[in-house]
Every structure is written in C-alpha cells, then in structure tokens.
Amino acid sequence: MALQSPTYWLAEHPSIVNFRWSPTQSWGSTWSFLFTAISAYIAAATTLYTLLILSRRRRPIPLGPVPAAHSLAVALISAVVFVGMLLSAEAEIRETRWFWSRTKTSTPFQWLLCFPLGTRPSGRVFFWSYVFYLSRFLHLLRTFFTILRRRNLTFFTLFNQSILIFMSFLWLEFSQSFQVLAILLTTLLYSVVYGYRFWTAVGLPRARFPFVVNCQAVLLGCNLVCHFAVLFLHLLKGGCNGIGAWGFNSVLNGAILLLFLKFYAKKMHSRNTKVSEDEDSTHWGSVNLKEKHT
C-alpha cells in the first residue's frame, strides 16, 4: 500500500481524475485574468527597474537566501509535475487505448504528439497542465531578482515570460496537442537547471561548461523534432486537436530558436566573453532597456 500511495496522490486522486478546466472551477482560467496578470507583471517589472535607475543606486540589493529558496522551490515543483504528468499520461493511455482505433491513433507516442479531434480539457493530464500553468507565475519572480541584483531588464525577458504564460493558457483552453510531451520535457529541464542554480547559490562549485545553455539547447532541439512530428501526424491522421494553438506555439518556439542560435554564434566568435550561468537563459538576443534609450 505504501508503494502505491505516490501513484494515488499523483494520478488517481479524485481531484486529479475529475479535473475540468473551466472558468467556474479553475482559478486563473479566464481571459480577463490572463491579460490582467501579464499586464501587472510587465508594469511591476518596468516600474521597479525605472525606480532603481532614477535612484542611481549602483550596488546590487542583497537578497540573502531568497533566490536560492526560489530555485529550490521551482526545481521541486517541476519534479513533482514531471512525475505526476508521467504517471497520469500512463494511466490515460491505459484507459483510453481501446478507443484509439476510431481516431487513427496506433501508438502511445502518437497520442502524446497528437490528441484526437474533440479532446476536452479534463482529466489527469490536464490537471498537471493546469499546475504547470500556475507554476509559470512562480518563474516571474526571477525577473525581479535580476532587476534588484543587476539593475538589468531586457525586452525579451518580459516578452518571453509573458508569452510562456500565454502559451500555457492556450494549451488548456484549446486542448492543444503535444502539450503532454512538452510539459514532460520542460519540467525535466527545469528540475535539473533550477536544481543546479540552487547548488551554485549555496556556494557549491559550478560546472566547467555553460550548463544552463547546453540544457536549453537540448530542449529546443527536442521541441523542434517533435513539432515536425506533430505536423506530420496532423496531415497523416486528418487532424490533431488544438492545431491552431499549436501553430502559434510553433512560431514562438521558432523565434526562441533563432535567438538562441544568434546568441550561440556570438559566443563562439568571442571566446573571451564569459557565459554567465546565473543569468536567465531567456536573455538571448535581447537588448538592455537602459542601453536602448541612451
């Protein structure tokens, strides 16, 4: 029984099995909340940055153990979401496989990439997609840590963080295909990267290579391959659910990939420039707002 308890709490609990994404049952599930939250984030970040610039404070503001605690919290939450989504996907595949013959789905991997048309945002995997959506708001705190410690704010940081929340909302709103695999890959990366950031924040030795950048490169490469696989299955099977949201997701992932390639090329041509592992990897190709206005 003890061995079964993690599976029960992560995949078989009634709150998980009976989850349903709706404005009346899920906090933060309305369009008005989404746009209000993103606007408040952008306004708060730019206001804090402007106040620090006007105060002409040159020294970073000490934050003590807060960034380390944040990294540890994100790493643990990401690990829980990864395990929960993995167990939930296995349970959903086991219980719905009998229906696949009607939807031209023959393997579990096809289901992970391409939801059948008519899929609704309810059940186990959408519960963990909802938790992932909520966890995106915890990631926003890193922007404020960067502002307070380095007096640095980039346009792309604001854009990227806002878009990631928006995309997570679309996954649920339109039952988008590929989200299960995307969440598994992303939370696995986050648990490793933020675990590493906690490791270095408490004074333990850093890696001798750009660890965060290499992890992000692996994630972007996997996403690129999977996006082509979704497109192939959409054309082969006659349709994947939420393909419109998937198309928007693909455009944004393509933009991030181009920014990464630009960033990586610059680093290869300027080996004297040290890659800062403490910087958020979403700063690629971005322009410092202060420098932009001078």
Secondary structure as a PSIPRED ss2 file (coil, helix, strand):
# PSIPRED VFORMAT (PSIPRED V4.0)

   1 M C   1.000  0.000  0.000
   2 A C   1.000  0.000  0.000
   3 L C   1.000  0.000  0.000
   4 Q C   1.000  0.000  0.000
   5 S H   0.000  1.000  0.000
   6 P H   0.000  1.000  0.000
   7 T H   0.000  1.000  0.000
   8 Y H   0.000  1.000  0.000
   9 W H   0.000  1.000  0.000
  10 L H   0.000  1.000  0.000
  11 A H   0.000  1.000  0.000
  12 E H   0.000  1.000  0.000
  13 H C   1.000  0.000  0.000
  14 P H   0.000  1.000  0.000
  15 S H   0.000  1.000  0.000
  16 I H   0.000  1.000  0.000
  17 V H   0.000  1.000  0.000
  18 N C   1.000  0.000  0.000
  19 F C   1.000  0.000  0.000
  20 R E   0.000  0.000  1.000
  21 W C   1.000  0.000  0.000
  22 S C   1.000  0.000  0.000
  23 P C   1.000  0.000  0.000
  24 T C   1.000  0.000  0.000
  25 Q C   1.000  0.000  0.000
  26 S C   1.000  0.000  0.000
  27 W C   1.000  0.000  0.000
  28 G C   1.000  0.000  0.000
  29 S C   1.000  0.000  0.000
  30 T C   1.000  0.000  0.000
  31 W H   0.000  1.000  0.000
  32 S H   0.000  1.000  0.000
  33 F H   0.000  1.000  0.000
  34 L H   0.000  1.000  0.000
  35 F H   0.000  1.000  0.000
  36 T H   0.000  1.000  0.000
  37 A H   0.000  1.000  0.000
  38 I H   0.000  1.000  0.000
  39 S H   0.000  1.000  0.000
  40 A H   0.000  1.000  0.000
  41 Y H   0.000  1.000  0.000
  42 I H   0.000  1.000  0.000
  43 A H   0.000  1.000  0.000
  44 A H   0.000  1.000  0.000
  45 A H   0.000  1.000  0.000
  46 T H   0.000  1.000  0.000
  47 T H   0.000  1.000  0.000
  48 L H   0.000  1.000  0.000
  49 Y H   0.000  1.000  0.000
  50 T H   0.000  1.000  0.000
  51 L H   0.000  1.000  0.000
  52 L H   0.000  1.000  0.000
  53 I H   0.000  1.000  0.000
  54 L H   0.000  1.000  0.000
  55 S H   0.000  1.000  0.000
  56 R C   1.000  0.000  0.000
  57 R C   1.000  0.000  0.000
  58 R C   1.000  0.000  0.000
  59 R C   1.000  0.000  0.000
  60 P C   1.000  0.000  0.000
  61 I C   1.000  0.000  0.000
  62 P C   1.000  0.000  0.000
  63 L C   1.000  0.000  0.000
  64 G C   1.000  0.000  0.000
  65 P C   1.000  0.000  0.000
  66 V H   0.000  1.000  0.000
  67 P H   0.000  1.000  0.000
  68 A H   0.000  1.000  0.000
  69 A H   0.000  1.000  0.000
  70 H H   0.000  1.000  0.000
  71 S H   0.000  1.000  0.000
  72 L H   0.000  1.000  0.000
  73 A H   0.000  1.000  0.000
  74 V H   0.000  1.000  0.000
  75 A H   0.000  1.000  0.000
  76 L H   0.000  1.000  0.000
  77 I H   0.000  1.000  0.000
  78 S H   0.000  1.000  0.000
  79 A H   0.000  1.000  0.000
  80 V H   0.000  1.000  0.000
  81 V H   0.000  1.000  0.000
  82 F H   0.000  1.000  0.000
  83 V H   0.000  1.000  0.000
  84 G H   0.000  1.000  0.000
  85 M H   0.000  1.000  0.000
  86 L H   0.000  1.000  0.000
  87 L H   0.000  1.000  0.000
  88 S H   0.000  1.000  0.000
  89 A H   0.000  1.000  0.000
  90 E H   0.000  1.000  0.000
  91 A H   0.000  1.000  0.000
  92 E H   0.000  1.000  0.000
  93 I H   0.000  1.000  0.000
  94 R H   0.000  1.000  0.000
  95 E H   0.000  1.000  0.000
  96 T H   0.000  1.000  0.000
  97 R H   0.000  1.000  0.000
  98 W H   0.000  1.000  0.000
  99 F H   0.000  1.000  0.000
 100 W H   0.000  1.000  0.000
 101 S H   0.000  1.000  0.000
 102 R H   0.000  1.000  0.000
 103 T C   1.000  0.000  0.000
 104 K C   1.000  0.000  0.000
 105 T C   1.000  0.000  0.000
 106 S C   1.000  0.000  0.000
 107 T C   1.000  0.000  0.000
 108 P H   0.000  1.000  0.000
 109 F H   0.000  1.000  0.000
 110 Q H   0.000  1.000  0.000
 111 W H   0.000  1.000  0.000
 112 L H   0.000  1.000  0.000
 113 L H   0.000  1.000  0.000
 114 C C   1.000  0.000  0.000
 115 F C   1.000  0.000  0.000
 116 P C   1.000  0.000  0.000
 117 L C   1.000  0.000  0.000
 118 G C   1.000  0.000  0.000
 119 T C   1.000  0.000  0.000
 120 R C   1.000  0.000  0.000
 121 P C   1.000  0.000  0.000
 122 S E   0.000  0.000  1.000
 123 G C   1.000  0.000  0.000
 124 R H   0.000  1.000  0.000
 125 V H   0.000  1.000  0.000
 126 F H   0.000  1.000  0.000
 127 F H   0.000  1.000  0.000
 128 W H   0.000  1.000  0.000
 129 S H   0.000  1.000  0.000
 130 Y H   0.000  1.000  0.000
 131 V H   0.000  1.000  0.000
 132 F H   0.000  1.000  0.000
 133 Y H   0.000  1.000  0.000
 134 L H   0.000  1.000  0.000
 135 S H   0.000  1.000  0.000
 136 R H   0.000  1.000  0.000
 137 F H   0.000  1.000  0.000
 138 L H   0.000  1.000  0.000
 139 H H   0.000  1.000  0.000
 140 L C   1.000  0.000  0.000
 141 L H   0.000  1.000  0.000
 142 R H   0.000  1.000  0.000
 143 T H   0.000  1.000  0.000
 144 F H   0.000  1.000  0.000
 145 F H   0.000  1.000  0.000
 146 T H   0.000  1.000  0.000
 147 I H   0.000  1.000  0.000
 148 L H   0.000  1.000  0.000
 149 R H   0.000  1.000  0.000
 150 R H   0.000  1.000  0.000
 151 R C   1.000  0.000  0.000
 152 N C   1.000  0.000  0.000
 153 L C   1.000  0.000  0.000
 154 T E   0.000  0.000  1.000
 155 F H   0.000  1.000  0.000
 156 F H   0.000  1.000  0.000
 157 T H   0.000  1.000  0.000
 158 L H   0.000  1.000  0.000
 159 F H   0.000  1.000  0.000
 160 N H   0.000  1.000  0.000
 161 Q H   0.000  1.000  0.000
 162 S H   0.000  1.000  0.000
 163 I H   0.000  1.000  0.000
 164 L H   0.000  1.000  0.000
 165 I H   0.000  1.000  0.000
 166 F H   0.000  1.000  0.000
 167 M H   0.000  1.000  0.000
 168 S H   0.000  1.000  0.000
 169 F H   0.000  1.000  0.000
 170 L H   0.000  1.000  0.000
 171 W H   0.000  1.000  0.000
 172 L H   0.000  1.000  0.000
 173 E H   0.000  1.000  0.000
 174 F C   1.000  0.000  0.000
 175 S C   1.000  0.000  0.000
 176 Q C   1.000  0.000  0.000
 177 S C   1.000  0.000  0.000
 178 F C   1.000  0.000  0.000
 179 Q H   0.000  1.000  0.000
 180 V H   0.000  1.000  0.000
 181 L H   0.000  1.000  0.000
 182 A H   0.000  1.000  0.000
 183 I H   0.000  1.000  0.000
 184 L H   0.000  1.000  0.000
 185 L H   0.000  1.000  0.000
 186 T H   0.000  1.000  0.000
 187 T H   0.000  1.000  0.000
 188 L H   0.000  1.000  0.000
 189 L H   0.000  1.000  0.000
 190 Y H   0.000  1.000  0.000
 191 S H   0.000  1.000  0.000
 192 V H   0.000  1.000  0.000
 193 V H   0.000  1.000  0.000
 194 Y H   0.000  1.000  0.000
 195 G H   0.000  1.000  0.000
 196 Y H   0.000  1.000  0.000
 197 R H   0.000  1.000  0.000
 198 F H   0.000  1.000  0.000
 199 W H   0.000  1.000  0.000
 200 T H   0.000  1.000  0.000
 201 A H   0.000  1.000  0.000
 202 V C   1.000  0.000  0.000
 203 G C   1.000  0.000  0.000
 204 L C   1.000  0.000  0.000
 205 P C   1.000  0.000  0.000
 206 R C   1.000  0.000  0.000
 207 A C   1.000  0.000  0.000
 208 R C   1.000  0.000  0.000
 209 F C   1.000  0.000  0.000
 210 P C   1.000  0.000  0.000
 211 F H   0.000  1.000  0.000
 212 V H   0.000  1.000  0.000
 213 V H   0.000  1.000  0.000
 214 N H   0.000  1.000  0.000
 215 C H   0.000  1.000  0.000
 216 Q H   0.000  1.000  0.000
 217 A H   0.000  1.000  0.000
 218 V H   0.000  1.000  0.000
 219 L H   0.000  1.000  0.000
 220 L H   0.000  1.000  0.000
 221 G H   0.000  1.000  0.000
 222 C H   0.000  1.000  0.000
 223 N H   0.000  1.000  0.000
 224 L H   0.000  1.000  0.000
 225 V H   0.000  1.000  0.000
 226 C H   0.000  1.000  0.000
 227 H H   0.000  1.000  0.000
 228 F H   0.000  1.000  0.000
 229 A H   0.000  1.000  0.000
 230 V H   0.000  1.000  0.000
 231 L H   0.000  1.000  0.000
 232 F H   0.000  1.000  0.000
 233 L H   0.000  1.000  0.000
 234 H H   0.000  1.000  0.000
 235 L H   0.000  1.000  0.000
 236 L H   0.000  1.000  0.000
 237 K H   0.000  1.000  0.000
 238 G C   1.000  0.000  0.000
 239 G C   1.000  0.000  0.000
 240 C C   1.000  0.000  0.000
 241 N C   1.000  0.000  0.000
 242 G C   1.000  0.000  0.000
 243 I H   0.000  1.000  0.000
 244 G H   0.000  1.000  0.000
 245 A H   0.000  1.000  0.000
 246 W H   0.000  1.000  0.000
 247 G H   0.000  1.000  0.000
 248 F H   0.000  1.000  0.000
 249 N H   0.000  1.000  0.000
 250 S H   0.000  1.000  0.000
 251 V H   0.000  1.000  0.000
 252 L H   0.000  1.000  0.000
 253 N H   0.000  1.000  0.000
 254 G H   0.000  1.000  0.000
 255 A H   0.000  1.000  0.000
 256 I H   0.000  1.000  0.000
 257 L H   0.000  1.000  0.000
 258 L H   0.000  1.000  0.000
 259 L H   0.000  1.000  0.000
 260 F H   0.000  1.000  0.000
 261 L H   0.000  1.000  0.000
 262 K H   0.000  1.000  0.000
 263 F H   0.000  1.000  0.000
 264 Y H   0.000  1.000  0.000
 265 A H   0.000  1.000  0.000
 266 K H   0.000  1.000  0.000
 267 K H   0.000  1.000  0.000
 268 M H   0.000  1.000  0.000
 269 H H   0.000  1.000  0.000
 270 S C   1.000  0.000  0.000
 271 R C   1.000  0.000  0.000
 272 N C   1.000  0.000  0.000
 273 T C   1.000  0.000  0.000
 274 K C   1.000  0.000  0.000
 275 V C   1.000  0.000  0.000
 276 S C   1.000  0.000  0.000
 277 E C   1.000  0.000  0.000
 278 D C   1.000  0.000  0.000
 279 E C   1.000  0.000  0.000
 280 D C   1.000  0.000  0.000
 281 S H   0.000  1.000  0.000
 282 T H   0.000  1.000  0.000
 283 H H   0.000  1.000  0.000
 284 W C   1.000  0.000  0.000
 285 G C   1.000  0.000  0.000
 286 S C   1.000  0.000  0.000
 287 V C   1.000  0.000  0.000
 288 N E   0.000  0.000  1.000
 289 L H   0.000  1.000  0.000
 290 K H   0.000  1.000  0.000
 291 E H   0.000  1.000  0.000
 292 K H   0.000  1.000  0.000
 293 H C   1.000  0.000  0.000
 294 T C   1.000  0.000  0.000
